[in-house]
Each structure stands twice: as C-alpha cells, then as structure tokens.
C-alpha cells in the first residue's frame, strides 16, 4: 500500500476508533435534542381490577356482589421550564458538534504530523545508510592501499572503526521507524501486517514566503465552545428562575368503568361509569425567600455564568498569545531553514574538496571523516528544521480553525 498524506488522512477518517466513539456521543446528543420537548408529553396509564368479598369464599350460600373494573388516566404537565429544557438540549448538541469536529481535526493533525515525522525518519535512514556506504568505501579503499603497502595499518583500523560504528546507528534508526510505522497503522485503522510505503519528501514541503493570518477569519473551537457554554449558562439561570418563580399547570382526565355482578340470587349486573377532568395551577413561593434552596440555586447559576464569561475572556487572550507564538516560531524556522540550506551546500562542497585532496594524498583520513561527519550533521539538521516548521504551521492552522495547507498555499513559491 502506497500512501500520500491525503490517502492517510482519508483512511484515518474512515477507520479511526476515536472518531467512531465521538460519533456515538454526537448521535446521542442529536436524539436528546429531537426529544427535548418530551417533558410535556402526556402521561397515560391503564388499569383493571377485580374483587370478591372474603365472606363469599367461606360461605357459598351468602349473598354477595363481585366487581370488575377498568380505569384510564391521562395527565399533562406544563411549565415554563419546557423552554429552557429545549434550549439546553440545543446548546448541548452545538457543543457536541464542535467536540466532534475537534476530534476529526485532532485525528487529521495527528496523522499529518506522524506522516511527516515518518518521512523525516525515512530520510534519516537514507542519510545514515549513505554515510555508512561512504565509510565502507573508505575502509575498502584503505584496505586495498594497505595491502599494496601504500597505507599504514592505523589508517585501515581507523576506517574500519568508523564504518562499523555506522552499523548500529542505521539499525537503530530502522527499528525506530518500524515501531513508529506500526503506531501509524493503528492510527489509520489498517492491519499491522499491511506493507506500507509513504510518498513524498520533506524538501518539497519547504515554504519560505511570509506566512500571515491577516484577512483570515479565526475560528477557534475552544473559544466557540466557551461561547456556547456562556449561552448555556445564561439559559441555566433562566431555568432556575422558572423553577423558583414561574407557575406550572396540570391537566388530568380520569375515566372509570366498573361492573357489579350479583351473587347466587341471579340479579342482573350493574355498571358504574365515571369520568373526571381536573385542572390545577401551582405557584411556588419559597423562591422569594432569600435563604431558600431555590433562591440559592439561582445564585449558584449566576456564579457559573460569571465563571464561564471569565473562561471565555481568558481563552480569547490565550488564543492571541498562541497565534503570535506560532507565527514567531514559523518565522524563526524559515530563517533557520535558509541558513541550514546554505550550510548543507557548504558542507557538501567542503567534503567534495576534502575527498579530492585525500585521493591525491594531501589530506589525511581524519580530515575526510570530519568533513563527512559535518556534511551528515548539516543534512540531518536541515531535515529536522523542516519537520519542525511543518509542525508549527499545522499547529497554527489547527488553532485558528482553517484547513490544513491553507497557510502554505497562499504564497507563490514553495
């Protein structure tokens, strides 16, 4: 299976378990919203009864009457809290939708960052293998020169040590890559035995144009969630006020049909039917007492509202700080990438010149090994900086609520 970053994201969105769990929670909130009016749903009950006097069981000659009855009751309660119950379900659903979208976005962010991290590890392996190949070539060349009597044994041993030191480094990098790749497969929801090859390279993702959020509508999910919580807290204050001060209405209809059957004397059965309609209104008064529980509930709801407003203000401030921090980190990484690209070019040129000098016998093996080590270090440092830059860009895009890739697509040159 060959995967681009887009393929990996699509697989994760289809198979990731955390998204499926979030969807279950969202569906429950949708159901609660659809049925939020059910407090006004009428209560219906149906009953049946039968009775025989105890005397009739002990004395069959006594005169008695057996009874059989059917009854039904329909009642309806209506209070001002119905409005706040519907609003509460609505706000809970909106908060749940934000949480679900966050879960999807978090999975995509994790997939993208892990994908690019694996690309970095792949390129690290390639560089380490190239370094090992160079060290092996130097060792084999030196061994031939030694056998021809043109080089000292010390130089051969030094080259052999350098070569063999590269082997565990390469093997360690491969093991790390395989372990991280297994975790990546779990994130995508694909079998662990599936062979996966990643498309792309870090160098093609370098973006050195200025990145700015000017003109972009910032849609932070954290801020949006707290805004909904403030609205829900305001609704909660209203709900507690309704409970403390608002009247409630009750309507009840009761129907009863009872039949009486005579005993041994053979008299005809007698039926008794009745229907009752009751209407009532209840006005609570204890809410007007400042020390009552309902009055305290109103005050507690007000405290929760004030706390939510403070959280929202702090989240907006924190968002501005985070955006500025990510922008500074991105600019720093872009400057570092330019510098490290120049370092790689210089290190490559220095190695090429040192190798030529070593081949002519004007440079010793230690100088060549040092130049090769400098080149490898410069290459790895550049790859690492590109990966850091990509992570900062994706973190910024996630924080301001735009699609991944939005910020780096604004410039003309990559």
Steps between C-alpha positions, in 0.01 A plus 500: 500500500649831389363798692514873449415722795151550352447125471608456861255766620211341309577157646511638853171686461336177383650259753623686808336372819501833685296658219250213514464545877452875459231431241310281748504786752383747235212274395385479862497880521302521175242260643477703821447816294222341293320386814571804718128588510410165661441653844166623365414156362177375667511220755256220430416207724250217469384275785263213566369356825283214624367429849299244693400541870685267736168373643407355161808278509404339835120491465364416157142563615560864592387771266785703355596719211816449290659804332711550188623841395709674234657845546718732293679823590645766273701783656698790357747730674609831354763732646721781382800265540398334174657791310830479689508120462472534122770769498730289720476208258571737211814644664621152599466388139689804370780441752501131401531590132801720578653215703442254215661734247790543742540123522513476120746791479720354776519167318591673175764710676646190663503314166671783316763562767569128536521462121757778470683363803528164324627676187768660715592161645516347149729775379709464813542130420596585141761752618639258760519223239678736260741591778558132572557432129759779486670364813504149353643628173772684688578188701517279191717754315734532795518122533610471137762771552624326813527168320696680228731642764393860436318564833562435866306244701380775735314673218333172402389433859369855537294464181368161614392640838319790330319260268392256771381782725248590229336155504317522839398858421330388178339198666370715787349750256326217314356352820369842609338545159332158513365563851362842404357358178308238701348774716414689182315196360299481822412867463379435144307190602677266257644153574845501656620240247414732210812614316499881475717735296477877549505744210671837506809666644563783742700717259195548274303634798731793574307828486701819554243770413359708783218329688232727644150466645394846380164485326427151635195446715627333815262229620643351816302198618598572860356850479191377314436234764526753783267737317242221487563424867435865587167479314422173678586658837266793425230247417573320828442824696166539324414137574568543873291818502211317336528227765499758778233743380303377198162323538438151364177359357358150528208343313371153581220288352394185685249250365360208703263221390402248769261207475327337796378143472245361745548172681280188502170690496541556122446876496627682188846654503523868575755736335646819641678746270671827582735754339684782676687796355735690734686822435748648745762773519789515745693814586822449702563753775816375670712654221418840647672403823869596465616205713301235315656226287342630180633849565847353560471305175440824311806660658715193429395513134602866489841408644547233231410756233755748633766224506424403138537860388839523669610175332390636163696823548809305605465262201489793257816645655669158496410459132665829407813399691509156332455644150779754553724231647443263205566781252828587672604133504414466130706807407788371707483159328489661155812703580669189641409298188663760273812497715514121519449464125809716455685289759416181307633649177819611672546168678447310173756715323744461787459121497548480122817709520631300796431173321692618195789611720493169688506311170811697400660436836498862620237438773499230763217258583401693812433813293281301261305339783449839662371650174260208451373531857446875453302438181279237666435726798404791273263283297328357807470843659329633187253210488420545867439873455265440206300255714486753785377766256225271371382419852482867594300583186253218565464599865423856392244384243336282763491786753332749265257244356601495131563201277844345507712638219313832488789716622771349280282522189476879518850562366626459144823309564553185705 
